[in-house]
Amino acid sequence: MKHNVNGLSGRIQQRVGTTNSRLLVILALMVVGLGLLEGNKLFGIAGLQSMGFQLPELGFLALAMMIPMLSGGIDLSIIATANLCALTVAWTLTALMPLMPDGHSVSWGMMQVGALFAGLVVAALVGLLNGVLVAYLRVPPMLATLGTMTAAKGLAIGFSHGNVISGFPEPIVFIGNGTLLGIPVALIIFAAVVFPLSIFVNKTPLGSAIAMIGSNERAAEYSGVNTRRSLVWVYLISALLAGVAGIIMMARFDSANAAYGESYLLVAILAVVLGGVDPLGGFGRVSGVILSLLILQLISTASSLLDLSQFITLALWGAILLLASGGMVLKEWMSERSKAKTATQASRA
Protein backbone atom coordinates (compact mmCIF):
# COMPACT_ATOMS: atom_id res chain seq x y z
CA MET A 1 0.00 0.00 0.00
CA LYS A 2 2.85 2.37 0.79
CA HIS A 3 4.21 1.99 -2.73
CA ASN A 4 0.78 2.76 -4.20
CA VAL A 5 0.32 5.81 -1.99
CA ASN A 6 3.77 7.17 -2.86
CA GLY A 7 3.20 6.68 -6.58
CA LEU A 8 -0.20 8.33 -6.40
CA SER A 9 1.24 11.18 -4.34
CA GLY A 10 3.93 11.84 -6.93
CA ARG A 11 1.40 12.03 -9.77
CA ILE A 12 -0.84 14.30 -7.75
CA GLN A 13 2.02 16.66 -6.86
CA GLN A 14 2.99 17.02 -10.52
CA ARG A 15 -0.57 17.65 -11.64
CA VAL A 16 -1.35 20.04 -8.77
CA GLY A 17 1.80 22.04 -9.47
CA THR A 18 0.75 22.57 -13.09
CA THR A 19 -2.81 23.52 -12.12
CA ASN A 20 -1.75 25.95 -9.40
CA SER A 21 0.79 27.61 -11.71
CA ARG A 22 -1.92 28.14 -14.31
CA LEU A 23 -4.33 29.54 -11.73
CA LEU A 24 -1.68 31.87 -10.31
CA VAL A 25 -1.03 33.27 -13.79
CA ILE A 26 -4.77 33.81 -14.35
CA LEU A 27 -5.11 35.45 -10.93
CA ALA A 28 -2.13 37.73 -11.52
CA LEU A 29 -3.48 38.84 -14.91
CA MET A 30 -6.89 39.52 -13.37
CA VAL A 31 -5.39 41.53 -10.54
CA VAL A 32 -3.44 43.69 -12.99
CA GLY A 33 -6.34 44.10 -15.43
CA LEU A 34 -9.03 44.77 -12.83
CA GLY A 35 -6.65 47.00 -10.90
CA LEU A 36 -6.35 49.21 -13.97
CA LEU A 37 -10.14 49.27 -14.39
CA GLU A 38 -11.27 49.64 -10.78
CA GLY A 39 -8.20 50.71 -8.84
CA ASN A 40 -8.87 51.46 -5.17
CA LYS A 41 -12.56 50.50 -5.40
CA LEU A 42 -11.65 46.85 -5.80
CA PHE A 43 -8.38 46.60 -3.91
CA GLY A 44 -8.94 49.25 -1.27
CA ILE A 45 -9.80 48.32 2.31
CA ALA A 46 -13.56 48.45 1.67
CA GLY A 47 -13.29 46.30 -1.46
CA LEU A 48 -11.07 43.70 0.18
CA GLN A 49 -13.33 43.54 3.23
CA SER A 50 -16.35 43.06 0.98
CA MET A 51 -14.67 40.10 -0.70
CA GLY A 52 -13.61 38.80 2.70
CA PHE A 53 -17.21 38.76 3.91
CA GLN A 54 -18.51 37.00 0.79
CA LEU A 55 -15.82 34.41 0.11
CA PRO A 56 -16.12 32.14 3.22
CA GLU A 57 -19.68 30.90 2.63
CA LEU A 58 -18.90 29.85 -0.96
CA GLY A 59 -15.48 28.65 0.20
CA PHE A 60 -16.92 26.23 2.75
CA LEU A 61 -19.44 24.94 0.20
CA ALA A 62 -16.65 24.40 -2.34
CA LEU A 63 -14.60 22.47 0.22
CA ALA A 64 -17.71 20.47 1.09
CA MET A 65 -18.00 19.57 -2.59
CA MET A 66 -14.28 18.90 -3.02
CA ILE A 67 -14.00 16.00 -0.56
CA PRO A 68 -16.67 13.81 -2.24
CA MET A 69 -15.37 14.67 -5.72
CA LEU A 70 -11.88 13.69 -4.63
CA SER A 71 -13.30 10.25 -3.82
CA GLY A 72 -14.94 9.99 -7.24
CA GLY A 73 -18.39 10.97 -5.96
CA ILE A 74 -20.43 14.14 -5.56
CA ASP A 75 -22.61 15.69 -2.87
CA LEU A 76 -25.67 17.46 -4.28
CA SER A 77 -27.14 17.91 -0.79
CA ILE A 78 -24.67 20.53 0.50
CA ILE A 79 -27.03 23.51 0.07
CA ALA A 80 -30.00 21.71 1.61
CA THR A 81 -27.76 20.53 4.46
CA ALA A 82 -26.49 24.07 5.02
CA ASN A 83 -30.01 25.50 5.17
CA LEU A 84 -31.31 22.71 7.44
CA CYS A 85 -28.38 23.32 9.79
CA ALA A 86 -29.01 27.08 9.77
CA LEU A 87 -32.74 26.64 10.41
CA THR A 88 -32.02 24.30 13.32
CA VAL A 89 -29.75 26.91 14.89
CA ALA A 90 -32.23 29.70 14.13
CA TRP A 91 -35.21 27.87 15.59
CA THR A 92 -33.27 26.87 18.71
CA LEU A 93 -32.11 30.44 19.29
CA THR A 94 -35.53 32.04 18.75
CA ALA A 95 -37.16 29.43 20.99
CA LEU A 96 -34.65 30.08 23.79
CA MET A 97 -34.47 33.89 23.56
CA PRO A 98 -37.73 34.56 25.48
CA LEU A 99 -36.40 32.37 28.31
CA MET A 100 -33.30 34.55 28.67
CA PRO A 101 -34.26 38.18 29.31
CA ASP A 102 -30.67 38.89 30.35
CA GLY A 103 -28.96 38.70 26.97
CA HIS A 104 -25.47 38.92 28.47
CA SER A 105 -25.59 36.04 30.94
CA VAL A 106 -23.09 33.19 30.83
CA SER A 107 -25.91 30.66 30.51
CA TRP A 108 -27.26 32.49 27.47
CA GLY A 109 -23.83 32.35 25.87
CA MET A 110 -23.67 28.61 26.57
CA MET A 111 -27.10 28.15 24.99
CA GLN A 112 -25.94 29.94 21.84
CA VAL A 113 -23.00 27.56 21.59
CA GLY A 114 -25.42 24.69 22.16
CA ALA A 115 -27.64 25.93 19.33
CA LEU A 116 -24.66 26.00 16.96
CA PHE A 117 -23.72 22.49 18.07
CA ALA A 118 -27.29 21.27 17.48
CA GLY A 119 -27.17 22.60 13.91
CA LEU A 120 -23.90 20.82 13.21
CA VAL A 121 -25.30 17.58 14.67
CA VAL A 122 -28.20 17.77 12.21
CA ALA A 123 -25.73 18.36 9.37
CA ALA A 124 -23.66 15.40 10.54
CA LEU A 125 -26.75 13.15 10.49
CA VAL A 126 -27.37 14.08 6.86
CA GLY A 127 -23.73 13.31 6.08
CA LEU A 128 -23.90 9.95 7.84
CA LEU A 129 -27.02 9.05 5.88
CA ASN A 130 -25.24 9.92 2.64
CA GLY A 131 -22.24 7.88 3.70
CA VAL A 132 -24.28 4.80 4.56
CA LEU A 133 -26.23 5.00 1.30
CA VAL A 134 -23.07 5.31 -0.80
CA ALA A 135 -20.70 3.05 1.14
CA TYR A 136 -22.91 0.23 2.41
CA LEU A 137 -26.01 0.23 0.20
CA ARG A 138 -23.92 1.04 -2.89
CA VAL A 139 -26.31 3.73 -4.10
CA PRO A 140 -24.57 5.93 -6.72
CA PRO A 141 -23.46 9.19 -5.04
CA MET A 142 -25.47 11.38 -7.40
CA LEU A 143 -28.71 9.51 -6.66
CA ALA A 144 -28.02 9.18 -2.93
CA THR A 145 -27.27 12.85 -2.40
CA LEU A 146 -30.08 13.93 -4.71
CA GLY A 147 -32.44 11.97 -2.48
CA THR A 148 -31.07 13.45 0.74
CA MET A 149 -31.10 16.91 -0.85
CA THR A 150 -34.81 16.56 -1.58
CA ALA A 151 -35.55 15.13 1.86
CA ALA A 152 -33.51 17.78 3.70
CA LYS A 153 -35.13 20.60 1.74
CA GLY A 154 -38.57 19.12 2.40
CA LEU A 155 -37.81 18.95 6.11
CA ALA A 156 -36.51 22.52 6.10
CA ILE A 157 -39.61 23.85 4.34
CA GLY A 158 -41.96 21.87 6.58
CA PHE A 159 -39.99 22.87 9.66
CA SER A 160 -40.10 26.59 8.86
CA HIS A 161 -43.34 26.58 6.79
CA GLY A 162 -41.27 28.26 4.09
CA ASN A 163 -40.83 31.34 6.25
CA VAL A 164 -37.70 33.30 7.11
CA ILE A 165 -36.50 33.05 10.70
CA SER A 166 -34.59 36.17 11.73
CA GLY A 167 -33.48 38.30 14.67
CA PHE A 168 -30.49 36.58 16.26
CA PRO A 169 -28.27 37.58 19.20
CA GLU A 170 -25.33 39.91 18.53
CA PRO A 171 -22.63 37.22 19.03
CA ILE A 172 -24.22 35.10 16.28
CA VAL A 173 -24.54 38.04 13.88
CA PHE A 174 -20.93 38.95 14.67
CA ILE A 175 -19.80 35.65 13.10
CA GLY A 176 -21.01 36.80 9.70
CA ASN A 177 -20.59 40.57 9.94
CA GLY A 178 -17.92 41.28 12.55
CA THR A 179 -14.22 42.01 12.09
CA LEU A 180 -11.08 41.47 14.15
CA LEU A 181 -8.26 43.89 13.37
CA GLY A 182 -10.11 44.76 10.17
CA ILE A 183 -10.33 41.11 9.03
CA PRO A 184 -13.83 39.57 8.69
CA VAL A 185 -14.45 36.96 11.39
CA ALA A 186 -15.91 34.56 8.82
CA LEU A 187 -12.68 34.78 6.81
CA ILE A 188 -10.65 34.00 9.95
CA ILE A 189 -12.84 30.94 10.58
CA PHE A 190 -12.37 29.88 6.96
CA ALA A 191 -8.58 30.21 7.20
CA ALA A 192 -8.61 28.28 10.49
CA VAL A 193 -10.37 25.38 8.73
CA VAL A 194 -8.47 25.51 5.42
CA PHE A 195 -5.02 24.77 6.84
CA PRO A 196 -5.99 21.66 8.87
CA LEU A 197 -8.12 20.43 5.96
CA SER A 198 -5.19 20.84 3.58
CA ILE A 199 -2.98 18.81 5.92
CA PHE A 200 -5.74 16.21 6.21
CA VAL A 201 -6.01 15.82 2.42
CA ASN A 202 -2.25 15.85 1.81
CA LYS A 203 -0.67 14.09 4.77
CA THR A 204 -3.07 11.79 6.61
CA PRO A 205 -3.79 8.11 5.85
CA LEU A 206 -7.50 8.86 5.45
CA GLY A 207 -6.76 11.67 2.99
CA SER A 208 -4.57 9.34 0.94
CA ALA A 209 -7.24 6.64 1.11
CA ILE A 210 -9.86 9.05 -0.24
CA ALA A 211 -7.63 9.91 -3.20
CA MET A 212 -6.94 6.20 -3.83
CA ILE A 213 -10.66 5.45 -3.80
CA GLY A 214 -11.23 8.20 -6.35
CA SER A 215 -8.41 6.89 -8.52
CA ASN A 216 -9.48 3.22 -8.37
CA GLU A 217 -11.76 1.96 -5.62
CA ARG A 218 -11.13 -1.73 -6.29
CA ALA A 219 -7.36 -1.23 -6.27
CA ALA A 220 -7.73 0.69 -3.00
CA GLU A 221 -9.55 -2.29 -1.47
CA TYR A 222 -6.80 -4.67 -2.60
CA SER A 223 -4.26 -2.29 -1.02
CA GLY A 224 -5.91 -2.71 2.37
CA VAL A 225 -8.04 0.46 2.45
CA ASN A 226 -11.33 0.19 4.31
CA THR A 227 -13.27 1.88 1.52
CA ARG A 228 -16.66 1.76 3.23
CA ARG A 229 -15.50 3.46 6.40
CA SER A 230 -13.52 5.99 4.36
CA LEU A 231 -16.57 6.86 2.26
CA VAL A 232 -18.68 7.41 5.36
CA TRP A 233 -16.04 9.87 6.58
CA VAL A 234 -16.07 11.58 3.17
CA TYR A 235 -19.75 12.47 3.37
CA LEU A 236 -19.64 13.24 7.08
CA ILE A 237 -16.85 15.79 6.56
CA SER A 238 -18.67 17.21 3.55
CA ALA A 239 -21.87 17.72 5.55
CA LEU A 240 -20.07 19.37 8.47
CA LEU A 241 -18.36 21.82 6.11
CA ALA A 242 -21.74 22.56 4.53
CA GLY A 243 -23.18 23.09 8.01
CA VAL A 244 -20.52 25.68 8.80
CA ALA A 245 -21.35 27.42 5.51
CA GLY A 246 -25.01 27.49 6.55
CA ILE A 247 -24.17 29.05 9.91
CA ILE A 248 -22.05 31.75 8.23
CA MET A 249 -24.83 32.54 5.73
CA MET A 250 -27.36 32.70 8.56
CA ALA A 251 -25.13 35.03 10.55
CA ARG A 252 -24.33 37.29 7.59
CA PHE A 253 -27.97 37.71 6.54
CA ASP A 254 -29.25 37.65 10.16
CA SER A 255 -31.88 35.21 8.90
CA ALA A 256 -32.38 31.63 7.79
CA ASN A 257 -34.55 30.17 5.05
CA ALA A 258 -34.91 26.85 3.23
CA ALA A 259 -34.15 28.47 -0.15
CA TYR A 260 -30.96 30.42 0.62
CA GLY A 261 -27.88 29.85 -1.54
CA GLU A 262 -29.46 27.53 -4.12
CA SER A 263 -27.37 29.08 -6.92
CA TYR A 264 -24.22 28.18 -4.99
CA LEU A 265 -24.43 24.47 -5.85
CA LEU A 266 -23.19 24.81 -9.41
CA VAL A 267 -20.72 27.52 -8.42
CA ALA A 268 -19.22 25.18 -5.82
CA ILE A 269 -18.76 22.51 -8.50
CA LEU A 270 -17.23 25.15 -10.77
CA ALA A 271 -14.76 26.22 -8.07
CA VAL A 272 -13.70 22.63 -7.42
CA VAL A 273 -13.23 21.69 -11.09
CA LEU A 274 -11.47 24.98 -11.88
CA GLY A 275 -9.23 24.33 -8.88
CA GLY A 276 -7.88 21.18 -10.52
CA VAL A 277 -9.91 18.47 -8.79
CA ASP A 278 -10.57 15.68 -11.27
CA PRO A 279 -14.36 15.26 -11.67
CA LEU A 280 -13.74 11.50 -11.82
CA GLY A 281 -11.80 11.55 -8.55
CA GLY A 282 -8.27 10.83 -7.39
CA PHE A 283 -6.61 14.20 -7.99
CA GLY A 284 -6.91 17.59 -6.31
CA ARG A 285 -5.63 19.85 -3.58
CA VAL A 286 -7.17 22.47 -1.31
CA SER A 287 -4.69 25.09 -2.57
CA GLY A 288 -6.08 24.87 -6.11
CA VAL A 289 -9.65 25.29 -4.87
CA ILE A 290 -8.63 28.38 -2.86
CA LEU A 291 -7.02 29.94 -5.93
CA SER A 292 -10.12 29.24 -8.01
CA LEU A 293 -12.30 30.80 -5.29
CA LEU A 294 -10.19 33.96 -5.38
CA ILE A 295 -10.60 34.14 -9.17
CA LEU A 296 -14.38 33.67 -8.98
CA GLN A 297 -14.71 36.18 -6.14
CA LEU A 298 -12.70 38.77 -8.08
CA ILE A 299 -15.00 38.32 -11.07
CA SER A 300 -18.10 38.63 -8.89
CA THR A 301 -16.93 41.74 -7.03
CA ALA A 302 -15.61 43.44 -10.18
CA SER A 303 -18.92 42.74 -11.95
CA SER A 304 -20.79 44.43 -9.10
CA LEU A 305 -18.51 47.46 -9.22
CA LEU A 306 -18.94 47.68 -13.01
CA ASP A 307 -22.75 47.43 -12.58
CA LEU A 308 -22.89 44.27 -14.67
CA SER A 309 -25.92 42.03 -14.36
CA GLN A 310 -25.72 39.01 -12.08
CA PHE A 311 -26.60 36.91 -15.13
CA ILE A 312 -23.47 38.16 -16.88
CA THR A 313 -21.43 37.06 -13.87
CA LEU A 314 -23.02 33.61 -14.05
CA ALA A 315 -22.30 33.50 -17.78
CA LEU A 316 -18.65 34.37 -17.14
CA TRP A 317 -18.40 31.64 -14.50
CA GLY A 318 -19.96 29.15 -16.92
CA ALA A 319 -17.54 30.15 -19.66
CA ILE A 320 -14.63 29.62 -17.27
CA LEU A 321 -15.94 26.13 -16.42
CA LEU A 322 -16.22 25.26 -20.12
CA LEU A 323 -12.70 26.52 -20.78
CA ALA A 324 -11.33 24.60 -17.79
CA SER A 325 -13.15 21.42 -18.81
CA GLY A 326 -12.11 21.83 -22.44
CA GLY A 327 -8.49 22.30 -21.40
CA MET A 328 -8.59 19.13 -19.31
CA VAL A 329 -10.13 17.13 -22.17
CA LEU A 330 -7.58 18.49 -24.63
CA LYS A 331 -4.72 17.67 -22.28
CA GLU A 332 -5.97 14.10 -21.78
CA TRP A 333 -6.41 13.66 -25.55
CA MET A 334 -2.89 14.88 -26.24
CA SER A 335 -1.53 12.60 -23.51
CA GLU A 336 -3.32 9.55 -24.93
CA ARG A 337 -2.17 10.42 -28.44
CA SER A 338 1.42 10.76 -27.25
CA LYS A 339 1.22 7.37 -25.52
CA ALA A 340 -0.25 5.75 -28.63
CA LYS A 341 2.50 7.25 -30.79
CA THR A 342 5.19 6.02 -28.42
CA ALA A 343 3.67 2.53 -28.36
CA THR A 344 3.52 2.46 -32.18
CA GLN A 345 7.17 3.51 -32.46
CA ALA A 346 8.18 0.88 -29.91
CA SER A 347 6.31 -1.88 -31.77
CA ARG A 348 7.98 -0.94 -35.07
CA ALA A 349 11.41 -0.98 -33.42
C-alpha positions as a printed Julia matrix, in Angstrom:
349×3 Matrix{Float64}:
   0.0    0.0     0.0
   2.85   2.37    0.79
   4.21   1.99   -2.73
   0.78   2.76   -4.2
   0.32   5.81   -1.99
   3.77   7.17   -2.86
   3.2    6.68   -6.58
  -0.2    8.33   -6.4
   1.24  11.18   -4.34
   3.93  11.84   -6.93
   1.4   12.03   -9.77
  -0.84  14.3    -7.75
   2.02  16.66   -6.86
   2.99  17.02  -10.52
  -0.57  17.65  -11.64
  -1.35  20.04   -8.77
   1.8   22.04   -9.47
   0.75  22.57  -13.09
  -2.81  23.52  -12.12
  -1.75  25.95   -9.4
   0.79  27.61  -11.71
  -1.92  28.14  -14.31
  -4.33  29.54  -11.73
  -1.68  31.87  -10.31
  -1.03  33.27  -13.79
  -4.77  33.81  -14.35
  -5.11  35.45  -10.93
  -2.13  37.73  -11.52
  -3.48  38.84  -14.91
  -6.89  39.52  -13.37
  -5.39  41.53  -10.54
  -3.44  43.69  -12.99
  -6.34  44.1   -15.43
  -9.03  44.77  -12.83
  -6.65  47.0   -10.9
  -6.35  49.21  -13.97
 -10.14  49.27  -14.39
 -11.27  49.64  -10.78
  -8.2   50.71   -8.84
  -8.87  51.46   -5.17
 -12.56  50.5    -5.4
 -11.65  46.85   -5.8
  -8.38  46.6    -3.91
  -8.94  49.25   -1.27
  -9.8   48.32    2.31
 -13.56  48.45    1.67
 -13.29  46.3    -1.46
 -11.07  43.7     0.18
 -13.33  43.54    3.23
 -16.35  43.06    0.98
 -14.67  40.1    -0.7
 -13.61  38.8     2.7
 -17.21  38.76    3.91
 -18.51  37.0     0.79
 -15.82  34.41    0.11
 -16.12  32.14    3.22
 -19.68  30.9     2.63
 -18.9   29.85   -0.96
 -15.48  28.65    0.2
 -16.92  26.23    2.75
 -19.44  24.94    0.2
 -16.65  24.4    -2.34
 -14.6   22.47    0.22
 -17.71  20.47    1.09
 -18.0   19.57   -2.59
 -14.28  18.9    -3.02
 -14.0   16.0    -0.56
 -16.67  13.81   -2.24
 -15.37  14.67   -5.72
 -11.88  13.69   -4.63
 -13.3   10.25   -3.82
 -14.94   9.99   -7.24
 -18.39  10.97   -5.96
 -20.43  14.14   -5.56
 -22.61  15.69   -2.87
 -25.67  17.46   -4.28
 -27.14  17.91   -0.79
 -24.67  20.53    0.5
 -27.03  23.51    0.07
 -30.0   21.71    1.61
 -27.76  20.53    4.46
 -26.49  24.07    5.02
 -30.01  25.5     5.17
 -31.31  22.71    7.44
 -28.38  23.32    9.79
 -29.01  27.08    9.77
 -32.74  26.64   10.41
 -32.02  24.3    13.32
 -29.75  26.91   14.89
 -32.23  29.7    14.13
 -35.21  27.87   15.59
 -33.27  26.87   18.71
 -32.11  30.44   19.29
 -35.53  32.04   18.75
 -37.16  29.43   20.99
 -34.65  30.08   23.79
 -34.47  33.89   23.56
 -37.73  34.56   25.48
 -36.4   32.37   28.31
 -33.3   34.55   28.67
 -34.26  38.18   29.31
 -30.67  38.89   30.35
 -28.96  38.7    26.97
 -25.47  38.92   28.47
 -25.59  36.04   30.94
 -23.09  33.19   30.83
 -25.91  30.66   30.51
 -27.26  32.49   27.47
 -23.83  32.35   25.87
 -23.67  28.61   26.57
 -27.1   28.15   24.99
 -25.94  29.94   21.84
 -23.0   27.56   21.59
 -25.42  24.69   22.16
 -27.64  25.93   19.33
 -24.66  26.0    16.96
 -23.72  22.49   18.07
 -27.29  21.27   17.48
 -27.17  22.6    13.91
 -23.9   20.82   13.21
 -25.3   17.58   14.67
 -28.2   17.77   12.21
 -25.73  18.36    9.37
 -23.66  15.4    10.54
 -26.75  13.15   10.49
 -27.37  14.08    6.86
 -23.73  13.31    6.08
 -23.9    9.95    7.84
 -27.02   9.05    5.88
 -25.24   9.92    2.64
 -22.24   7.88    3.7
 -24.28   4.8     4.56
 -26.23   5.0     1.3
 -23.07   5.31   -0.8
 -20.7    3.05    1.14
 -22.91   0.23    2.41
 -26.01   0.23    0.2
 -23.92   1.04   -2.89
 -26.31   3.73   -4.1
 -24.57   5.93   -6.72
 -23.46   9.19   -5.04
 -25.47  11.38   -7.4
 -28.71   9.51   -6.66
 -28.02   9.18   -2.93
 -27.27  12.85   -2.4
 -30.08  13.93   -4.71
 -32.44  11.97   -2.48
 -31.07  13.45    0.74
 -31.1   16.91   -0.85
 -34.81  16.56   -1.58
 -35.55  15.13    1.86
 -33.51  17.78    3.7
 -35.13  20.6     1.74
 -38.57  19.12    2.4
 -37.81  18.95    6.11
 -36.51  22.52    6.1
 -39.61  23.85    4.34
 -41.96  21.87    6.58
 -39.99  22.87    9.66
 -40.1   26.59    8.86
 -43.34  26.58    6.79
 -41.27  28.26    4.09
 -40.83  31.34    6.25
 -37.7   33.3     7.11
 -36.5   33.05   10.7
 -34.59  36.17   11.73
 -33.48  38.3    14.67
 -30.49  36.58   16.26
 -28.27  37.58   19.2
 -25.33  39.91   18.53
 -22.63  37.22   19.03
 -24.22  35.1    16.28
 -24.54  38.04   13.88
 -20.93  38.95   14.67
 -19.8   35.65   13.1
 -21.01  36.8     9.7
 -20.59  40.57    9.94
 -17.92  41.28   12.55
 -14.22  42.01   12.09
 -11.08  41.47   14.15
  -8.26  43.89   13.37
 -10.11  44.76   10.17
 -10.33  41.11    9.03
 -13.83  39.57    8.69
 -14.45  36.96   11.39
 -15.91  34.56    8.82
 -12.68  34.78    6.81
 -10.65  34.0     9.95
 -12.84  30.94   10.58
 -12.37  29.88    6.96
  -8.58  30.21    7.2
  -8.61  28.28   10.49
 -10.37  25.38    8.73
  -8.47  25.51    5.42
  -5.02  24.77    6.84
  -5.99  21.66    8.87
  -8.12  20.43    5.96
  -5.19  20.84    3.58
  -2.98  18.81    5.92
  -5.74  16.21    6.21
  -6.01  15.82    2.42
  -2.25  15.85    1.81
  -0.67  14.09    4.77
  -3.07  11.79    6.61
  -3.79   8.11    5.85
  -7.5    8.86    5.45
  -6.76  11.67    2.99
  -4.57   9.34    0.94
  -7.24   6.64    1.11
  -9.86   9.05   -0.24
  -7.63   9.91   -3.2
  -6.94   6.2    -3.83
 -10.66   5.45   -3.8
 -11.23   8.2    -6.35
  -8.41   6.89   -8.52
  -9.48   3.22   -8.37
 -11.76   1.96   -5.62
 -11.13  -1.73   -6.29
  -7.36  -1.23   -6.27
  -7.73   0.69   -3.0
  -9.55  -2.29   -1.47
  -6.8   -4.67   -2.6
  -4.26  -2.29   -1.02
  -5.91  -2.71    2.37
  -8.04   0.46    2.45
 -11.33   0.19    4.31
 -13.27   1.88    1.52
 -16.66   1.76    3.23
 -15.5    3.46    6.4
 -13.52   5.99    4.36
 -16.57   6.86    2.26
 -18.68   7.41    5.36
 -16.04   9.87    6.58
 -16.07  11.58    3.17
 -19.75  12.47    3.37
 -19.64  13.24    7.08
 -16.85  15.79    6.56
 -18.67  17.21    3.55
 -21.87  17.72    5.55
 -20.07  19.37    8.47
 -18.36  21.82    6.11
 -21.74  22.56    4.53
 -23.18  23.09    8.01
 -20.52  25.68    8.8
 -21.35  27.42    5.51
 -25.01  27.49    6.55
 -24.17  29.05    9.91
 -22.05  31.75    8.23
 -24.83  32.54    5.73
 -27.36  32.7     8.56
 -25.13  35.03   10.55
 -24.33  37.29    7.59
 -27.97  37.71    6.54
 -29.25  37.65   10.16
 -31.88  35.21    8.9
 -32.38  31.63    7.79
 -34.55  30.17    5.05
 -34.91  26.85    3.23
 -34.15  28.47   -0.15
 -30.96  30.42    0.62
 -27.88  29.85   -1.54
 -29.46  27.53   -4.12
 -27.37  29.08   -6.92
 -24.22  28.18   -4.99
 -24.43  24.47   -5.85
 -23.19  24.81   -9.41
 -20.72  27.52   -8.42
 -19.22  25.18   -5.82
 -18.76  22.51   -8.5
 -17.23  25.15  -10.77
 -14.76  26.22   -8.07
 -13.7   22.63   -7.42
 -13.23  21.69  -11.09
 -11.47  24.98  -11.88
  -9.23  24.33   -8.88
  -7.88  21.18  -10.52
  -9.91  18.47   -8.79
 -10.57  15.68  -11.27
 -14.36  15.26  -11.67
 -13.74  11.5   -11.82
 -11.8   11.55   -8.55
  -8.27  10.83   -7.39
  -6.61  14.2    -7.99
  -6.91  17.59   -6.31
  -5.63  19.85   -3.58
  -7.17  22.47   -1.31
  -4.69  25.09   -2.57
  -6.08  24.87   -6.11
  -9.65  25.29   -4.87
  -8.63  28.38   -2.86
  -7.02  29.94   -5.93
 -10.12  29.24   -8.01
 -12.3   30.8    -5.29
 -10.19  33.96   -5.38
 -10.6   34.14   -9.17
 -14.38  33.67   -8.98
 -14.71  36.18   -6.14
 -12.7   38.77   -8.08
 -15.0   38.32  -11.07
 -18.1   38.63   -8.89
 -16.93  41.74   -7.03
 -15.61  43.44  -10.18
 -18.92  42.74  -11.95
 -20.79  44.43   -9.1
 -18.51  47.46   -9.22
 -18.94  47.68  -13.01
 -22.75  47.43  -12.58
 -22.89  44.27  -14.67
 -25.92  42.03  -14.36
 -25.72  39.01  -12.08
 -26.6   36.91  -15.13
 -23.47  38.16  -16.88
 -21.43  37.06  -13.87
 -23.02  33.61  -14.05
 -22.3   33.5   -17.78
 -18.65  34.37  -17.14
 -18.4   31.64  -14.5
 -19.96  29.15  -16.92
 -17.54  30.15  -19.66
 -14.63  29.62  -17.27
 -15.94  26.13  -16.42
 -16.22  25.26  -20.12
 -12.7   26.52  -20.78
 -11.33  24.6   -17.79
 -13.15  21.42  -18.81
 -12.11  21.83  -22.44
  -8.49  22.3   -21.4
  -8.59  19.13  -19.31
 -10.13  17.13  -22.17
  -7.58  18.49  -24.63
  -4.72  17.67  -22.28
  -5.97  14.1   -21.78
  -6.41  13.66  -25.55
  -2.89  14.88  -26.24
  -1.53  12.6   -23.51
  -3.32   9.55  -24.93
  -2.17  10.42  -28.44
   1.42  10.76  -27.25
   1.22   7.37  -25.52
  -0.25   5.75  -28.63
   2.5    7.25  -30.79
   5.19   6.02  -28.42
   3.67   2.53  -28.36
   3.52   2.46  -32.18
   7.17   3.51  -32.46
   8.18   0.88  -29.91
   6.31  -1.88  -31.77
   7.98  -0.94  -35.07
  11.41  -0.98  -33.42
